[in-house]
């Protein structure tokens, strides 16, 4: 199955949620995958706690990657 979505971020959930909020302010609706939370809700243990993935439509890739770069840049 082919998808029009691309992964733009994988890592810390706190930073990921901040990126998600910035994207929403720009009118980009990301898909947030949280394997740890999904496992918890299903009653399973997970070693992926605190990590998420963000995916956006390929048409919005450039704007989304600019947000990720801005928020993950080392000072």
mmCIF file of the N, C-alpha and C atoms, coordinates in Angstrom:
data_MODEL
# 
_entry.id   MODEL 
# 
loop_
_atom_site.group_PDB 
_atom_site.id 
_atom_site.type_symbol 
_atom_site.label_atom_id 
_atom_site.label_alt_id 
_atom_site.label_comp_id 
_atom_site.label_asym_id 
_atom_site.label_entity_id 
_atom_site.label_seq_id 
_atom_site.pdbx_PDB_ins_code 
_atom_site.Cartn_x 
_atom_site.Cartn_y 
_atom_site.Cartn_z 
_atom_site.occupancy 
_atom_site.B_iso_or_equiv 
_atom_site.pdbx_formal_charge 
_atom_site.auth_seq_id 
_atom_site.auth_comp_id 
_atom_site.auth_asym_id 
_atom_site.auth_atom_id 
_atom_site.pdbx_PDB_model_num 
ATOM 1   N N  . UNK A 1 1  ? 0.839  -1.176 0.000  1.00 0.00 ? 1  UNK A N  1 
ATOM 2   C CA . UNK A 1 1  ? 0.000  0.000  0.000  1.00 0.00 ? 1  UNK A CA 1 
ATOM 3   C C  . UNK A 1 1  ? 0.886  1.241  0.000  1.00 0.00 ? 1  UNK A C  1 
ATOM 4   N N  . UNK A 1 2  ? 0.650  2.140  -0.925 1.00 0.00 ? 2  UNK A N  1 
ATOM 5   C CA . UNK A 1 2  ? 1.444  3.360  -1.031 1.00 0.00 ? 2  UNK A CA 1 
ATOM 6   C C  . UNK A 1 2  ? 0.783  4.470  -0.226 1.00 0.00 ? 2  UNK A C  1 
ATOM 7   N N  . UNK A 1 3  ? 1.606  5.267  0.428  1.00 0.00 ? 3  UNK A N  1 
ATOM 8   C CA . UNK A 1 3  ? 1.109  6.351  1.262  1.00 0.00 ? 3  UNK A CA 1 
ATOM 9   C C  . UNK A 1 3  ? 1.649  7.683  0.772  1.00 0.00 ? 3  UNK A C  1 
ATOM 10  N N  . UNK A 1 4  ? 0.873  8.725  0.968  1.00 0.00 ? 4  UNK A N  1 
ATOM 11  C CA . UNK A 1 4  ? 1.321  10.072 0.629  1.00 0.00 ? 4  UNK A CA 1 
ATOM 12  C C  . UNK A 1 4  ? 1.974  10.755 1.819  1.00 0.00 ? 4  UNK A C  1 
ATOM 13  N N  . UNK A 1 5  ? 2.187  10.014 2.899  1.00 0.00 ? 5  UNK A N  1 
ATOM 14  C CA . UNK A 1 5  ? 2.751  10.598 4.109  1.00 0.00 ? 5  UNK A CA 1 
ATOM 15  C C  . UNK A 1 5  ? 4.207  10.217 4.263  1.00 0.00 ? 5  UNK A C  1 
ATOM 16  N N  . UNK A 1 6  ? 4.964  11.120 4.884  1.00 0.00 ? 6  UNK A N  1 
ATOM 17  C CA . UNK A 1 6  ? 6.389  10.909 5.097  1.00 0.00 ? 6  UNK A CA 1 
ATOM 18  C C  . UNK A 1 6  ? 6.728  11.228 6.549  1.00 0.00 ? 6  UNK A C  1 
ATOM 19  N N  . UNK A 1 7  ? 7.637  10.442 7.127  1.00 0.00 ? 7  UNK A N  1 
ATOM 20  C CA . UNK A 1 7  ? 8.057  10.671 8.510  1.00 0.00 ? 7  UNK A CA 1 
ATOM 21  C C  . UNK A 1 7  ? 9.011  11.857 8.540  1.00 0.00 ? 7  UNK A C  1 
ATOM 22  N N  . UNK A 1 8  ? 8.699  12.825 9.422  1.00 0.00 ? 8  UNK A N  1 
ATOM 23  C CA . UNK A 1 8  ? 9.556  14.010 9.532  1.00 0.00 ? 8  UNK A CA 1 
ATOM 24  C C  . UNK A 1 8  ? 10.279 14.080 10.869 1.00 0.00 ? 8  UNK A C  1 
ATOM 25  N N  . UNK A 1 9  ? 9.805  13.307 11.855 1.00 0.00 ? 9  UNK A N  1 
ATOM 26  C CA . UNK A 1 9  ? 10.429 13.360 13.171 1.00 0.00 ? 9  UNK A CA 1 
ATOM 27  C C  . UNK A 1 9  ? 10.214 12.033 13.880 1.00 0.00 ? 9  UNK A C  1 
ATOM 28  N N  . UNK A 1 10 ? 11.230 11.606 14.593 1.00 0.00 ? 10 UNK A N  1 
ATOM 29  C CA . UNK A 1 10 ? 11.155 10.426 15.441 1.00 0.00 ? 10 UNK A CA 1 
ATOM 30  C C  . UNK A 1 10 ? 12.038 10.704 16.650 1.00 0.00 ? 10 UNK A C  1 
ATOM 31  N N  . UNK A 1 11 ? 11.449 10.648 17.829 1.00 0.00 ? 11 UNK A N  1 
ATOM 32  C CA . UNK A 1 11 ? 12.247 10.906 19.016 1.00 0.00 ? 11 UNK A CA 1 
ATOM 33  C C  . UNK A 1 11 ? 11.421 11.279 20.222 1.00 0.00 ? 11 UNK A C  1 
ATOM 34  N N  . UNK A 1 12 ? 11.983 12.129 21.059 1.00 0.00 ? 12 UNK A N  1 
ATOM 35  C CA . UNK A 1 12 ? 11.404 12.535 22.327 1.00 0.00 ? 12 UNK A CA 1 
ATOM 36  C C  . UNK A 1 12 ? 9.987  13.077 22.155 1.00 0.00 ? 12 UNK A C  1 
ATOM 37  N N  . UNK A 1 13 ? 9.061  12.577 22.986 1.00 0.00 ? 13 UNK A N  1 
ATOM 38  C CA . UNK A 1 13 ? 7.655  12.959 22.877 1.00 0.00 ? 13 UNK A CA 1 
ATOM 39  C C  . UNK A 1 13 ? 7.412  14.420 23.219 1.00 0.00 ? 13 UNK A C  1 
ATOM 40  N N  . UNK A 1 14 ? 8.171  14.980 24.134 1.00 0.00 ? 14 UNK A N  1 
ATOM 41  C CA . UNK A 1 14 ? 7.971  16.377 24.520 1.00 0.00 ? 14 UNK A CA 1 
ATOM 42  C C  . UNK A 1 14 ? 8.313  17.302 23.351 1.00 0.00 ? 14 UNK A C  1 
ATOM 43  N N  . UNK A 1 15 ? 9.443  17.060 22.728 1.00 0.00 ? 15 UNK A N  1 
ATOM 44  C CA . UNK A 1 15 ? 9.829  17.852 21.554 1.00 0.00 ? 15 UNK A CA 1 
ATOM 45  C C  . UNK A 1 15 ? 8.847  17.594 20.412 1.00 0.00 ? 15 UNK A C  1 
ATOM 46  N N  . UNK A 1 16 ? 8.441  16.353 20.251 1.00 0.00 ? 16 UNK A N  1 
ATOM 47  C CA . UNK A 1 16 ? 7.495  15.990 19.204 1.00 0.00 ? 16 UNK A CA 1 
ATOM 48  C C  . UNK A 1 16 ? 6.165  16.699 19.345 1.00 0.00 ? 16 UNK A C  1 
ATOM 49  N N  . UNK A 1 17 ? 5.670  16.817 20.566 1.00 0.00 ? 17 UNK A N  1 
ATOM 50  C CA . UNK A 1 17 ? 4.402  17.524 20.793 1.00 0.00 ? 17 UNK A CA 1 
ATOM 51  C C  . UNK A 1 17 ? 4.549  19.012 20.486 1.00 0.00 ? 17 UNK A C  1 
ATOM 52  N N  . UNK A 1 18 ? 5.707  19.575 20.788 1.00 0.00 ? 18 UNK A N  1 
ATOM 53  C CA . UNK A 1 18 ? 5.967  20.981 20.469 1.00 0.00 ? 18 UNK A CA 1 
ATOM 54  C C  . UNK A 1 18 ? 5.976  21.183 18.957 1.00 0.00 ? 18 UNK A C  1 
ATOM 55  N N  . UNK A 1 19 ? 6.616  20.261 18.241 1.00 0.00 ? 19 UNK A N  1 
ATOM 56  C CA . UNK A 1 19 ? 6.630  20.323 16.777 1.00 0.00 ? 19 UNK A CA 1 
ATOM 57  C C  . UNK A 1 19 ? 5.205  20.195 16.240 1.00 0.00 ? 19 UNK A C  1 
ATOM 58  N N  . UNK A 1 20 ? 4.446  19.269 16.805 1.00 0.00 ? 20 UNK A N  1 
ATOM 59  C CA . UNK A 1 20 ? 3.060  19.067 16.377 1.00 0.00 ? 20 UNK A CA 1 
ATOM 60  C C  . UNK A 1 20 ? 2.245  20.359 16.532 1.00 0.00 ? 20 UNK A C  1 
ATOM 61  N N  . UNK A 1 21 ? 2.406  21.058 17.651 1.00 0.00 ? 21 UNK A N  1 
ATOM 62  C CA . UNK A 1 21 ? 1.682  22.311 17.872 1.00 0.00 ? 21 UNK A CA 1 
ATOM 63  C C  . UNK A 1 21 ? 2.076  23.378 16.855 1.00 0.00 ? 21 UNK A C  1 
ATOM 64  N N  . UNK A 1 22 ? 3.366  23.483 16.564 1.00 0.00 ? 22 UNK A N  1 
ATOM 65  C CA . UNK A 1 22 ? 3.841  24.458 15.575 1.00 0.00 ? 22 UNK A CA 1 
ATOM 66  C C  . UNK A 1 22 ? 3.261  24.152 14.193 1.00 0.00 ? 22 UNK A C  1 
ATOM 67  N N  . UNK A 1 23 ? 3.225  22.873 13.845 1.00 0.00 ? 23 UNK A N  1 
ATOM 68  C CA . UNK A 1 23 ? 2.678  22.479 12.551 1.00 0.00 ? 23 UNK A CA 1 
ATOM 69  C C  . UNK A 1 23 ? 1.191  22.809 12.459 1.00 0.00 ? 23 UNK A C  1 
ATOM 70  N N  . UNK A 1 24 ? 0.468  22.544 13.527 1.00 0.00 ? 24 UNK A N  1 
ATOM 71  C CA . UNK A 1 24 ? -0.963 22.856 13.543 1.00 0.00 ? 24 UNK A CA 1 
ATOM 72  C C  . UNK A 1 24 ? -1.208 24.350 13.370 1.00 0.00 ? 24 UNK A C  1 
ATOM 73  N N  . UNK A 1 25 ? -0.349 25.187 13.958 1.00 0.00 ? 25 UNK A N  1 
ATOM 74  C CA . UNK A 1 25 ? -0.472 26.635 13.803 1.00 0.00 ? 25 UNK A CA 1 
ATOM 75  C C  . UNK A 1 25 ? -0.255 27.069 12.356 1.00 0.00 ? 25 UNK A C  1 
ATOM 76  N N  . UNK A 1 26 ? 0.532  26.284 11.606 1.00 0.00 ? 26 UNK A N  1 
ATOM 77  C CA . UNK A 1 26 ? 0.778  26.582 10.193 1.00 0.00 ? 26 UNK A CA 1 
ATOM 78  C C  . UNK A 1 26 ? -0.294 25.980 9.284  1.00 0.00 ? 26 UNK A C  1 
ATOM 79  N N  . UNK A 1 27 ? -1.244 25.277 9.872  1.00 0.00 ? 27 UNK A N  1 
ATOM 80  C CA . UNK A 1 27 ? -2.293 24.643 9.078  1.00 0.00 ? 27 UNK A CA 1 
ATOM 81  C C  . UNK A 1 27 ? -1.922 23.267 8.569  1.00 0.00 ? 27 UNK A C  1 
ATOM 82  N N  . UNK A 1 28 ? -0.855 22.688 9.111  1.00 0.00 ? 28 UNK A N  1 
ATOM 83  C CA . UNK A 1 28 ? -0.423 21.337 8.733  1.00 0.00 ? 28 UNK A CA 1 
ATOM 84  C C  . UNK A 1 28 ? -0.919 20.375 9.805  1.00 0.00 ? 28 UNK A C  1 
ATOM 85  N N  . UNK A 1 29 ? -1.627 19.339 9.384  1.00 0.00 ? 29 UNK A N  1 
ATOM 86  C CA . UNK A 1 29 ? -2.166 18.359 10.335 1.00 0.00 ? 29 UNK A CA 1 
ATOM 87  C C  . UNK A 1 29 ? -1.299 17.097 10.322 1.00 0.00 ? 29 UNK A C  1 
ATOM 88  N N  . UNK A 1 30 ? -0.379 16.975 11.276 1.00 0.00 ? 30 UNK A N  1 
ATOM 89  C CA . UNK A 1 30 ? 0.495  15.801 11.298 1.00 0.00 ? 30 UNK A CA 1 
ATOM 90  C C  . UNK A 1 30 ? -0.218 14.582 11.894 1.00 0.00 ? 30 UNK A C  1 
ATOM 91  N N  . UNK A 1 31 ? 0.279  13.418 11.545 1.00 0.00 ? 31 UNK A N  1 
ATOM 92  C CA . UNK A 1 31 ? -0.158 12.185 12.177 1.00 0.00 ? 31 UNK A CA 1 
ATOM 93  C C  . UNK A 1 31 ? 0.894  11.840 13.211 1.00 0.00 ? 31 UNK A C  1 
ATOM 94  N N  . UNK A 1 32 ? 0.452  11.647 14.448 1.00 0.00 ? 32 UNK A N  1 
ATOM 95  C CA . UNK A 1 32 ? 1.358  11.342 15.553 1.00 0.00 ? 32 UNK A CA 1 
ATOM 96  C C  . UNK A 1 32 ? 1.213  9.869  15.903 1.00 0.00 ? 32 UNK A C  1 
ATOM 97  N N  . UNK A 1 33 ? 2.309  9.118  15.784 1.00 0.00 ? 33 UNK A N  1 
ATOM 98  C CA . UNK A 1 33 ? 2.313  7.703  16.140 1.00 0.00 ? 33 UNK A CA 1 
ATOM 99  C C  . UNK A 1 33 ? 3.079  7.538  17.447 1.00 0.00 ? 33 UNK A C  1 
ATOM 100 N N  . UNK A 1 34 ? 2.396  7.033  18.456 1.00 0.00 ? 34 UNK A N  1 
ATOM 101 C CA . UNK A 1 34 ? 2.997  6.800  19.768 1.00 0.00 ? 34 UNK A CA 1 
ATOM 102 C C  . UNK A 1 34 ? 2.835  5.322  20.097 1.00 0.00 ? 34 UNK A C  1 
ATOM 103 N N  . UNK A 1 35 ? 3.832  4.516  19.732 1.00 0.00 ? 35 UNK A N  1 
ATOM 104 C CA . UNK A 1 35 ? 3.766  3.071  19.924 1.00 0.00 ? 35 UNK A CA 1 
ATOM 105 C C  . UNK A 1 35 ? 3.653  2.690  21.401 1.00 0.00 ? 35 UNK A C  1 
ATOM 106 N N  . UNK A 1 36 ? 4.340  3.435  22.257 1.00 0.00 ? 36 UNK A N  1 
ATOM 107 C CA . UNK A 1 36 ? 4.288  3.156  23.690 1.00 0.00 ? 36 UNK A CA 1 
ATOM 108 C C  . UNK A 1 36 ? 2.890  3.355  24.251 1.00 0.00 ? 36 UNK A C  1 
ATOM 109 N N  . UNK A 1 37 ? 2.242  4.443  23.873 1.00 0.00 ? 37 UNK A N  1 
ATOM 110 C CA . UNK A 1 37 ? 0.886  4.724  24.340 1.00 0.00 ? 37 UNK A CA 1 
ATOM 111 C C  . UNK A 1 37 ? -0.110 3.723  23.758 1.00 0.00 ? 37 UNK A C  1 
ATOM 112 N N  . UNK A 1 38 ? 0.071  3.347  22.507 1.00 0.00 ? 38 UNK A N  1 
ATOM 113 C CA . UNK A 1 38 ? -0.804 2.351  21.894 1.00 0.00 ? 38 UNK A CA 1 
ATOM 114 C C  . UNK A 1 38 ? -0.685 1.014  22.612 1.00 0.00 ? 38 UNK A C  1 
ATOM 115 N N  . UNK A 1 39 ? 0.531  0.633  22.943 1.00 0.00 ? 39 UNK A N  1 
ATOM 116 C CA . UNK A 1 39 ? 0.742  -0.625 23.662 1.00 0.00 ? 39 UNK A CA 1 
ATOM 117 C C  . UNK A 1 39 ? 0.125  -0.556 25.054 1.00 0.00 ? 39 UNK A C  1 
ATOM 118 N N  . UNK A 1 40 ? 0.283  0.566  25.731 1.00 0.00 ? 40 UNK A N  1 
ATOM 119 C CA . UNK A 1 40 ? -0.278 0.725  27.063 1.00 0.00 ? 40 UNK A CA 1 
ATOM 120 C C  . UNK A 1 40 ? -1.790 0.621  27.032 1.00 0.00 ? 40 UNK A C  1 
ATOM 121 N N  . UNK A 1 41 ? -2.412 1.279  26.071 1.00 0.00 ? 41 UNK A N  1 
ATOM 122 C CA . UNK A 1 41 ? -3.864 1.236  25.968 1.00 0.00 ? 41 UNK A CA 1 
ATOM 123 C C  . UNK A 1 41 ? -4.379 -0.167 25.635 1.00 0.00 ? 41 UNK A C  1 
ATOM 124 N N  . UNK A 1 42 ? -3.559 -0.951 24.940 1.00 0.00 ? 42 UNK A N  1 
ATOM 125 C CA . UNK A 1 42 ? -3.944 -2.318 24.600 1.00 0.00 ? 42 UNK A CA 1 
ATOM 126 C C  . UNK A 1 42 ? -3.616 -3.301 25.722 1.00 0.00 ? 42 UNK A C  1 
ATOM 127 N N  . UNK A 1 43 ? -2.954 -2.831 26.770 1.00 0.00 ? 43 UNK A N  1 
ATOM 128 C CA . UNK A 1 43 ? -2.638 -3.695 27.905 1.00 0.00 ? 43 UNK A CA 1 
ATOM 129 C C  . UNK A 1 43 ? -1.306 -4.394 27.815 1.00 0.00 ? 43 UNK A C  1 
ATOM 130 N N  . UNK A 1 44 ? -0.425 -3.903 26.967 1.00 0.00 ? 44 UNK A N  1 
ATOM 131 C CA . UNK A 1 44 ? 0.894  -4.507 26.801 1.00 0.00 ? 44 UNK A CA 1 
ATOM 132 C C  . UNK A 1 44 ? 1.974  -3.574 27.334 1.00 0.00 ? 44 UNK A C  1 
ATOM 133 N N  . UNK A 1 45 ? 3.117  -4.148 27.636 1.00 0.00 ? 45 UNK A N  1 
ATOM 134 C CA . UNK A 1 45 ? 4.271  -3.349 28.041 1.00 0.00 ? 45 UNK A CA 1 
ATOM 135 C C  . UNK A 1 45 ? 5.015  -2.916 26.783 1.00 0.00 ? 45 UNK A C  1 
ATOM 136 N N  . UNK A 1 46 ? 5.760  -1.825 26.887 1.00 0.00 ? 46 UNK A N  1 
ATOM 137 C CA . UNK A 1 46 ? 6.506  -1.348 25.733 1.00 0.00 ? 46 UNK A CA 1 
ATOM 138 C C  . UNK A 1 46 ? 7.814  -0.721 26.195 1.00 0.00 ? 46 UNK A C  1 
ATOM 139 N N  . UNK A 1 47 ? 8.831  -0.892 25.390 1.00 0.00 ? 47 UNK A N  1 
ATOM 140 C CA . UNK A 1 47 ? 10.115 -0.249 25.677 1.00 0.00 ? 47 UNK A CA 1 
ATOM 141 C C  . UNK A 1 47 ? 10.236 1.074  24.925 1.00 0.00 ? 47 UNK A C  1 
ATOM 142 N N  . UNK A 1 48 ? 9.177  1.498  24.263 1.00 0.00 ? 48 UNK A N  1 
ATOM 143 C CA . UNK A 1 48 ? 9.196  2.704  23.441 1.00 0.00 ? 48 UNK A CA 1 
ATOM 144 C C  . UNK A 1 48 ? 8.560  3.895  24.154 1.00 0.00 ? 48 UNK A C  1 
ATOM 145 N N  . UNK A 1 49 ? 8.485  3.865  25.471 1.00 0.00 ? 49 UNK A N  1 
ATOM 146 C CA . UNK A 1 49 ? 7.845  4.944  26.207 1.00 0.00 ? 49 UNK A CA 1 
ATOM 147 C C  . UNK A 1 49 ? 8.599  6.253  25.998 1.00 0.00 ? 49 UNK A C  1 
ATOM 148 N N  . UNK A 1 50 ? 7.840  7.315  25.747 1.00 0.00 ? 50 UNK A N  1 
ATOM 149 C CA . UNK A 1 50 ? 8.444  8.631  25.584 1.00 0.00 ? 50 UNK A CA 1 
ATOM 150 C C  . UNK A 1 50 ? 8.934  8.949  24.194 1.00 0.00 ? 50 UNK A C  1 
ATOM 151 N N  . UNK A 1 51 ? 8.711  8.060  23.226 1.00 0.00 ? 51 UNK A N  1 
ATOM 152 C CA . UNK A 1 51 ? 9.127  8.299  21.843 1.00 0.00 ? 51 UNK A CA 1 
ATOM 153 C C  . UNK A 1 51 ? 7.915  8.330  20.931 1.00 0.00 ? 51 UNK A C  1 
ATOM 154 N N  . UNK A 1 52 ? 7.927  9.248  19.975 1.00 0.00 ? 52 UNK A N  1 
ATOM 155 C CA . UNK A 1 52 ? 6.844  9.325  19.003 1.00 0.00 ? 52 UNK A CA 1 
ATOM 156 C C  . UNK A 1 52 ? 7.411  9.533  17.609 1.00 0.00 ? 52 UNK A C  1 
ATOM 157 N N  . UNK A 1 53 ? 6.552  9.361  16.617 1.00 0.00 ? 53 UNK A N  1 
ATOM 158 C CA . UNK A 1 53 ? 6.881  9.658  15.230 1.00 0.00 ? 53 UNK A CA 1 
ATOM 159 C C  . UNK A 1 53 ? 5.830  10.637 14.715 1.00 0.00 ? 53 UNK A C  1 
ATOM 160 N N  . UNK A 1 54 ? 6.269  11.600 13.919 1.00 0.00 ? 54 UNK A N  1 
ATOM 161 C CA . UNK A 1 54 ? 5.354  12.527 13.270 1.00 0.00 ? 54 UNK A CA 1 
ATOM 162 C C  . UNK A 1 54 ? 5.455  12.337 11.765 1.00 0.00 ? 54 UNK A C  1 
ATOM 163 N N  . UNK A 1 55 ? 4.293  12.269 11.129 1.00 0.00 ? 55 UNK A N  1 
ATOM 164 C CA . UNK A 1 55 ? 4.207  12.102 9.680  1.00 0.00 ? 55 UNK A CA 1 
ATOM 165 C C  . UNK A 1 55 ? 3.351  13.229 9.112  1.00 0.00 ? 55 UNK A C  1 
ATOM 166 N N  . UNK A 1 56 ? 3.730  13.727 7.939  1.00 0.00 ? 56 UNK A N  1 
ATOM 167 C CA . UNK A 1 56 ? 2.944  14.750 7.249  1.00 0.00 ? 56 UNK A CA 1 
ATOM 168 C C  . UNK A 1 56 ? 2.782  14.352 5.788  1.00 0.00 ? 56 UNK A C  1 
ATOM 169 N N  . UNK A 1 57 ? 1.820  14.984 5.142  1.00 0.00 ? 57 UNK A N  1 
ATOM 170 C CA . UNK A 1 57 ? 1.616  14.773 3.718  1.00 0.00 ? 57 UNK A CA 1 
ATOM 171 C C  . UNK A 1 57 ? 2.858  15.250 2.971  1.00 0.00 ? 57 UNK A C  1 
ATOM 172 N N  . UNK A 1 58 ? 3.230  14.525 1.926  1.00 0.00 ? 58 UNK A N  1 
ATOM 173 C CA . UNK A 1 58 ? 4.445  14.876 1.178  1.00 0.00 ? 58 UNK A CA 1 
ATOM 174 C C  . UNK A 1 58 ? 4.395  16.288 0.600  1.00 0.00 ? 58 UNK A C  1 
ATOM 175 N N  . UNK A 1 59 ? 3.199  16.805 0.322  1.00 0.00 ? 59 UNK A N  1 
ATOM 176 C CA . UNK A 1 59 ? 3.068  18.164 -0.203 1.00 0.00 ? 59 UNK A CA 1 
ATOM 177 C C  . UNK A 1 59 ? 3.480  19.214 0.819  1.00 0.00 ? 59 UNK A C  1 
ATOM 178 N N  . UNK A 1 60 ? 3.457  18.866 2.105  1.00 0.00 ? 60 UNK A N  1 
ATOM 179 C CA . UNK A 1 60 ? 3.787  19.804 3.177  1.00 0.00 ? 60 UNK A CA 1 
ATOM 180 C C  . UNK A 1 60 ? 5.163  19.554 3.785  1.00 0.00 ? 60 UNK A C  1 
ATOM 181 N N  . UNK A 1 61 ? 5.912  18.685 3.146  1.00 0.00 ? 61 UNK A N  1 
ATOM 182 C CA . UNK A 1 61 ? 7.205  18.228 3.677  1.00 0.00 ? 61 UNK A CA 1 
ATOM 183 C C  . UNK A 1 61 ? 8.182  19.374 3.952  1.00 0.00 ? 61 UNK A C  1 
ATOM 184 N N  . UNK A 1 62 ? 8.364  20.264 3.005  1.00 0.00 ? 62 UNK A N  1 
ATOM 185 C CA . UNK A 1 62 ? 9.373  21.325 3.145  1.00 0.00 ? 62 UNK A CA 1 
ATOM 186 C C  . UNK A 1 62 ? 9.073  22.238 4.334  1.00 0.00 ? 62 UNK A C  1 
ATOM 187 N N  . UNK A 1 63 ? 7.827  22.696 4.455  1.00 0.00 ? 63 UNK A N  1 
ATOM 188 C CA . UNK A 1 63 ? 7.464  23.576 5.574  1.00 0.00 ? 63 UNK A CA 1 
ATOM 189 C C  . UNK A 1 63 ? 7.603  22.826 6.898  1.00 0.00 ? 63 UNK A C  1 
ATOM 190 N N  . UNK A 1 64 ? 7.226  21.562 6.916  1.00 0.00 ? 64 UNK A N  1 
ATOM 191 C CA . UNK A 1 64 ? 7.290  20.773 8.143  1.00 0.00 ? 64 UNK A CA 1 
ATOM 192 C C  . UNK A 1 64 ? 8.736  20.530 8.567  1.00 0.00 ? 64 UNK A C  1 
ATOM 193 N N  . UNK A 1 65 ? 9.600  20.224 7.623  1.00 0.00 ? 65 UNK A N  1 
ATOM 194 C CA . UNK A 1 65 ? 11.010 19.990 7.955  1.00 0.00 ? 65 UNK A CA 1 
ATOM 195 C C  . UNK A 1 65 ? 11.685 21.258 8.464  1.00 0.00 ? 65 UNK A C  1 
ATOM 196 N N  . UNK A 1 66 ? 11.247 22.420 7.987  1.00 0.00 ? 66 UNK A N  1 
ATOM 197 C CA . UNK A 1 66 ? 11.787 23.684 8.485  1.00 0.00 ? 66 UNK A CA 1 
ATOM 198 C C  . UNK A 1 66 ? 11.433 23.863 9.957  1.00 0.00 ? 66 UNK A C  1 
ATOM 199 N N  . UNK A 1 67 ? 10.224 23.480 10.334 1.00 0.00 ? 67 UNK A N  1 
ATOM 200 C CA . UNK A 1 67 ? 9.802  23.562 11.744 1.00 0.00 ? 67 UNK A CA 1 
ATOM 201 C C  . UNK A 1 67 ? 10.626 22.602 12.591 1.00 0.00 ? 67 UNK A C  1 
ATOM 202 N N  . UNK A 1 68 ? 10.806 21.380 12.103 1.00 0.00 ? 68 UNK A N  1 
ATOM 203 C CA . UNK A 1 68 ? 11.592 20.385 12.840 1.00 0.00 ? 68 UNK A CA 1 
ATOM 204 C C  . UNK A 1 68 ? 13.017 20.882 13.028 1.00 0.00 ? 68 UNK A C  1 
ATOM 205 N N  . UNK A 1 69 ? 13.616 21.426 11.986 1.00 0.00 ? 69 UNK A N  1 
ATOM 206 C CA . UNK A 1 69 ? 14.994 21.932 12.073 1.00 0.00 ? 69 UNK A CA 1 
ATOM 207 C C  . UNK A 1 69 ? 15.096 23.052 13.093 1.00 0.00 ? 69 UNK A C  1 
ATOM 208 N N  . UNK A 1 70 ? 14.115 23.953 13.082 1.00 0.00 ? 70 UNK A N  1 
ATOM 209 C CA . UNK A 1 70 ? 14.130 25.085 14.019 1.00 0.00 ? 70 UNK A CA 1 
ATOM 210 C C  . UNK A 1 70 ? 14.037 24.614 15.465 1.00 0.00 ? 70 UNK A C  1 
ATOM 211 N N  . UNK A 1 71 ? 13.174 23.633 15.739 1.00 0.00 ? 71 UNK A N  1 
ATOM 212 C CA . UNK A 1 71 ? 12.930 23.214 17.116 1.00 0.00 ? 71 UNK A CA 1 
ATOM 213 C C  . UNK A 1 71 ? 13.901 22.149 17.629 1.00 0.00 ? 71 UNK A C  1 
ATOM 214 N N  . UNK A 1 72 ? 14.661 21.548 16.751 1.00 0.00 ? 72 UNK A N  1 
ATOM 215 C CA . UNK A 1 72 ? 15.624 20.537 17.189 1.00 0.00 ? 72 UNK A CA 1 
ATOM 216 C C  . UNK A 1 72 ? 17.071 20.994 17.049 1.00 0.00 ? 72 UNK A C  1 
ATOM 217 N N  . UNK A 1 73 ? 17.271 22.236 16.618 1.00 0.00 ? 73 UNK A N  1 
ATOM 218 C CA . UNK A 1 73 ? 18.630 22.769 16.452 1.00 0.00 ? 73 UNK A CA 1 
ATOM 219 C C  . UNK A 1 73 ? 19.319 22.905 17.800 1.00 0.00 ? 73 UNK A C  1 
ATOM 220 N N  . UNK A 1 74 ? 20.570 22.545 17.827 1.00 0.00 ? 74 UNK A N  1 
ATOM 221 C CA . UNK A 1 74 ? 21.377 22.691 19.048 1.00 0.00 ? 74 UNK A CA 1 
ATOM 222 C C  . UNK A 1 74 ? 21.798 24.150 19.181 1.00 0.00 ? 74 UNK A C  1 
ATOM 223 N N  . UNK A 1 75 ? 21.684 24.720 20.389 1.00 0.00 ? 75 UNK A N  1 
ATOM 224 C CA . UNK A 1 75 ? 22.082 26.125 20.583 1.00 0.00 ? 75 UNK A CA 1 
ATOM 225 C C  . UNK A 1 75 ? 23.579 26.321 20.485 1.00 0.00 ? 75 UNK A C  1 
# 
